[in-house]
C-alpha cells in the first residue's frame, strides 16, 4: 500500500523506518543496511523527503544524519497511516531492525488471533533500550506487549544446554520478526 502511495518502495521503507523511530537519527549507509537497499537510491529518496519537509538532516563530523521532521504538519497523519499499513507486526519489525536486536518473534495466543488485546514478544538483544520504543507502539496500537528480553550470550547458552522454556518457545507457532533462531 505504501509503495503505491509513494511510488517508490525505497521511499516507503525509509518512511517506515523513520516514522516508527521518530527520536532516532540515521546516516545514509545505516538506513540502506537496515532496509536492505542501495545507498545511492536511499540518498536520492532522503533528498526528496527533505524537499517535502518530512525529513531533516544534521551533520556531525563526516556523517550526515537524517530523522523524521516531527514538526511537519503531516507527521501525525503519516505516522498513523504507516502504522495502519504495516500493522502491529510490521511496526515491531521496523523498530527492532533499528535497534540492536539479533532475533525477535511474537508467540502465544496472538499468533492465532490478532484481535487479542495483548501479545507476547521474545527479543534477543544486549540492550534494554527497546522497552521505551515498545511503549510508543503499545499506545499507538492499543495493545499490551509482554516482552521477554534475553541477552545474546544467555540465549546461546540456554539454547546449547537445551533449556526447556526456550526449547518450548522455539518449537511453538510464532511470527518471526527478525533474525534466525
Secondary structure by P-SEA (a helix, b strand, c coil): ccccccccaaaaaaaaaaaacccccccaaaaaaaacccaaaaaaaaaaaaaaccbbbbbcccbbbbbccccccaaaaaaaaaaaaacaaaaaaaaaaaccccbbbbbccccccccccbbbbbbbcccccaaaaaaaaaaaacbbbbcccccaaaaaaaaaaccaaaaaaaacccccccccc
